[in-house]
């Protein structure tokens, strides 16, 4: 095993030289997580908003379940998706197992409850603030939901970014359904685990640096959007 200082030096060299393998792995990570967040958000935004405004028996129970699903173990999600997509599973005929598509499905299922729960809380708080105003305008539930989604769009973007940060840093589910196949389904987190086990610290460290940089950028973007939203509503 190489000395740690030398490994860090080689890792920085890989980043500075825009190593092709490094860029390919990072690019696949961004594509998989980006599509997963898009799919999850398309479903979670309207569901979270509807749940914030709707009133029905058992609503609190549904909210409790949704909040509890925010802590779903990734390996369990990966196992469920594996069972669905395996040859003996109900969706086995699609041939999606061990492809980026399967990884997208796993990540989308993992972050869907996170985005939905955050959206529900944001819209419910906004409904409490603007309820009388919207009712005075004779807005229907659907119209109120759309108005609140638009008005709180900056805050909701932070919820989506939180989902993206969770997705791109995930390893358990994508390892199970993707298989960590070189050049096909190898993303940053699975590559870091593999290269570390092989003793290839430079590539593992380079990927780690890129991953941390992405997470930091995401958090800075979320904080900036949150500040903008506070100024807008302040």
C-alpha positions as CSV (number, residue, x, y, z in Angstrom):
1,X,0.0,0.0,0.0
2,X,1.3,3.4,-0.9
3,X,2.1,6.0,1.7
4,X,-0.8,8.2,2.4
5,X,0.9,11.5,1.4
6,X,1.9,10.0,-1.9
7,X,-1.6,8.7,-2.4
8,X,-3.0,12.2,-1.8
9,X,-0.5,13.7,-4.3
10,X,-1.5,11.1,-6.9
11,X,-5.2,11.7,-6.2
12,X,-4.8,15.5,-6.8
13,X,-2.9,14.7,-10.0
14,X,-5.8,12.6,-11.3
15,X,-8.2,15.4,-10.6
16,X,-5.9,18.1,-12.1
17,X,-5.3,16.0,-15.3
18,X,-9.1,15.3,-15.6
19,X,-8.5,11.5,-15.7
20,X,-10.8,9.9,-18.1
21,X,-11.8,7.1,-15.7
22,X,-12.5,9.6,-12.9
23,X,-14.6,11.7,-15.2
24,X,-16.6,8.7,-16.5
25,X,-17.4,7.5,-12.9
26,X,-18.3,11.0,-11.7
27,X,-20.4,11.7,-14.8
28,X,-22.4,8.5,-14.4
29,X,-23.0,9.4,-10.7
30,X,-24.4,12.7,-11.7
31,X,-26.6,11.3,-14.4
32,X,-28.0,8.5,-12.2
33,X,-28.7,10.8,-9.2
34,X,-30.0,13.6,-11.4
35,X,-32.6,11.4,-13.1
36,X,-33.5,9.8,-9.8
37,X,-34.1,13.2,-8.2
38,X,-36.1,14.4,-11.2
39,X,-38.4,11.3,-11.1
40,X,-38.8,11.4,-7.3
41,X,-39.5,15.2,-7.3
42,X,-42.2,14.9,-10.0
43,X,-44.1,12.5,-7.7
44,X,-43.1,13.9,-4.3
45,X,-43.9,17.6,-4.9
46,X,-47.7,17.1,-5.8
47,X,-48.1,14.3,-3.2
48,X,-46.5,16.4,-0.4
49,X,-48.5,19.4,-1.3
50,X,-51.8,17.4,-1.5
51,X,-51.1,15.8,1.9
52,X,-50.4,19.2,3.4
53,X,-53.9,20.5,2.4
54,X,-56.0,17.3,2.4
55,X,-58.1,16.3,5.4
56,X,-59.2,12.7,5.7
57,X,-59.4,9.9,8.3
58,X,-55.9,8.4,9.0
59,X,-54.0,11.5,7.7
60,X,-51.8,11.7,10.7
61,X,-51.0,8.0,10.3
62,X,-50.0,8.5,6.7
63,X,-47.8,11.4,7.7
64,X,-46.1,9.3,10.4
65,X,-45.4,6.6,7.9
66,X,-44.0,9.0,5.4
67,X,-41.8,10.6,8.0
68,X,-40.6,7.2,9.1
69,X,-39.7,6.2,5.6
70,X,-37.2,9.1,5.5
71,X,-34.9,6.7,7.4
72,X,-35.3,3.7,5.1
73,X,-32.1,1.6,5.1
74,X,-30.6,1.8,1.6
75,X,-29.7,-1.9,1.6
76,X,-33.4,-2.7,2.2
77,X,-34.5,-0.5,-0.6
78,X,-31.8,-2.1,-2.8
79,X,-33.0,-5.6,-1.9
80,X,-36.7,-4.7,-2.7
81,X,-35.7,-3.3,-6.1
82,X,-33.5,-6.4,-6.7
83,X,-36.5,-8.7,-6.0
84,X,-38.7,-6.7,-8.3
85,X,-36.3,-6.6,-11.2
86,X,-34.7,-10.1,-10.9
87,X,-35.7,-12.7,-13.4
88,X,-38.1,-14.3,-10.9
89,X,-39.6,-10.9,-10.0
90,X,-42.7,-9.2,-11.4
91,X,-40.6,-6.8,-13.5
92,X,-37.9,-9.2,-14.5
93,X,-38.9,-9.2,-18.1
94,X,-37.7,-5.5,-18.4
95,X,-34.1,-6.6,-18.1
96,X,-33.2,-3.6,-15.9
97,X,-31.2,-5.4,-13.2
98,X,-27.5,-4.4,-13.2
99,X,-28.1,-1.3,-15.4
100,X,-28.1,2.4,-14.6
101,X,-31.9,2.3,-14.9
102,X,-32.1,0.0,-11.9
103,X,-29.9,2.3,-9.9
104,X,-32.2,5.2,-10.8
105,X,-35.2,3.3,-9.5
106,X,-33.4,2.4,-6.3
107,X,-32.3,6.0,-5.6
108,X,-35.7,7.5,-6.6
109,X,-37.5,5.2,-4.1
110,X,-34.9,6.0,-1.4
111,X,-35.2,9.8,-1.7
112,X,-38.9,10.0,-2.6
113,X,-40.2,10.0,1.0
114,X,-37.5,12.5,2.0
115,X,-38.6,15.1,-0.6
116,X,-42.3,14.4,0.0
117,X,-42.1,14.8,3.8
118,X,-40.1,18.0,3.5
119,X,-42.5,19.4,0.9
120,X,-45.5,18.5,3.1
121,X,-44.1,20.4,6.0
122,X,-43.2,23.5,3.9
123,X,-46.6,23.6,2.3
124,X,-48.5,23.0,5.5
125,X,-46.7,25.8,7.2
126,X,-47.4,28.1,4.2
127,X,-51.1,27.0,4.2
128,X,-51.4,28.1,7.8
129,X,-50.0,31.5,6.9
130,X,-51.9,32.1,3.7
131,X,-55.1,30.1,4.3
132,X,-57.4,33.0,5.0
133,X,-56.1,34.9,2.0
134,X,-56.6,32.0,-0.4
135,X,-60.0,31.2,0.9
136,X,-61.1,34.8,0.5
137,X,-60.2,34.5,-3.1
138,X,-62.4,31.4,-3.4
139,X,-59.4,29.3,-4.4
140,X,-60.1,25.6,-4.7
141,X,-57.8,23.1,-3.0
142,X,-56.0,22.4,-6.3
143,X,-55.6,26.1,-7.0
144,X,-54.3,26.7,-3.4
145,X,-51.9,23.8,-3.8
146,X,-50.4,25.2,-7.0
147,X,-50.2,28.7,-5.6
148,X,-48.4,27.6,-2.6
149,X,-46.0,25.4,-4.6
150,X,-45.1,28.4,-6.8
151,X,-44.8,30.8,-3.9
152,X,-42.6,28.4,-1.9
153,X,-40.5,27.3,-4.9
154,X,-37.2,28.5,-3.5
155,X,-37.7,26.7,-0.3
156,X,-38.8,23.6,-2.1
157,X,-35.7,23.6,-4.3
158,X,-33.7,23.1,-1.1
159,X,-35.8,20.0,-0.4
160,X,-35.0,18.7,-3.8
161,X,-31.3,19.5,-3.3
162,X,-31.4,17.6,0.0
163,X,-32.7,14.6,-1.9
164,X,-29.9,14.9,-4.5
165,X,-27.3,15.1,-1.8
166,X,-28.7,11.9,-0.3
167,X,-28.8,10.1,-3.6
168,X,-25.3,10.9,-4.8
169,X,-23.8,9.8,-1.5
170,X,-25.7,6.5,-1.4
171,X,-23.8,3.2,-1.8
172,X,-25.8,0.2,-0.5
173,X,-28.8,0.2,-2.8
174,X,-26.9,1.0,-6.0
175,X,-24.3,-1.7,-5.2
176,X,-27.1,-4.3,-4.9
177,X,-29.0,-3.4,-8.0
178,X,-26.2,-2.1,-10.1
179,X,-23.5,-4.7,-9.5
180,X,-20.6,-2.1,-9.6
181,X,-19.8,-3.1,-13.2
182,X,-16.8,-1.2,-14.6
183,X,-17.8,1.2,-17.3
184,X,-21.5,0.4,-16.9
185,X,-22.8,0.9,-13.3
186,X,-19.7,2.0,-11.4
187,X,-20.5,5.3,-9.6
188,X,-18.4,7.2,-7.2
189,X,-19.5,5.6,-3.9
190,X,-19.2,2.0,-5.2
191,X,-15.9,2.8,-6.9
192,X,-14.5,4.2,-3.6
193,X,-15.5,1.1,-1.8
194,X,-14.0,-1.2,-4.5
195,X,-10.7,0.8,-5.0
196,X,-10.1,1.0,-1.2
197,X,-10.5,-2.7,-0.9
198,X,-8.1,-3.2,-3.7
199,X,-5.6,-0.8,-2.2
200,X,-5.8,1.7,-5.0
201,X,-5.9,4.7,-2.7
202,X,-5.2,7.4,-5.3
203,X,-8.3,6.8,-7.3
204,X,-10.4,6.2,-4.2
205,X,-9.1,9.5,-2.7
206,X,-9.7,11.4,-5.9
207,X,-13.2,10.2,-6.1
208,X,-13.7,11.0,-2.4
209,X,-12.5,14.6,-3.0
210,X,-14.8,15.0,-6.0
211,X,-17.8,13.6,-4.0
212,X,-17.1,15.8,-1.0
213,X,-16.8,18.8,-3.3
214,X,-20.2,18.0,-4.9
215,X,-21.9,17.6,-1.5
216,X,-20.4,20.9,-0.4
217,X,-21.6,22.7,-3.5
218,X,-25.1,21.3,-3.1
219,X,-25.2,22.4,0.5
220,X,-24.0,25.9,-0.4
221,X,-26.6,26.1,-3.2
222,X,-29.3,25.0,-0.7
223,X,-28.2,27.6,1.8
224,X,-28.0,30.3,-0.8
225,X,-31.5,29.5,-2.1
226,X,-32.8,29.4,1.5
227,X,-31.3,32.8,2.2
228,X,-32.9,34.2,-1.0
229,X,-36.3,32.7,0.0
230,X,-36.0,34.3,3.5
231,X,-35.3,37.7,1.9
232,X,-38.2,37.3,-0.5
233,X,-40.6,36.5,2.3
234,X,-39.0,38.9,4.8
